[in-house]
């Protein structure tokens, strides 16, 4: 069985326009995401310094809140603590 990629691909004029449009829009969206992430990272860093907490802790809190997985994260943390207590490696 041969791969579909073995044969050269040609696109019609309409397909070329669609490909060009989606690539250009995708590049624009990714640029906007990069810009927004940079701004968010700067804000997180400033707030973390102001509150004297680690930047990674604040980032994790944002991610957990965004995914609405606090209960899951809390259960995982409890299990982790139980495992560490069981083997005598508590913090």
Secondary structure as UniProt FT lines:
FT   HELIX           4..6
FT   HELIX           13..51
FT   HELIX           55..67
FT   HELIX           70..86
FT   TURN            87..88
//
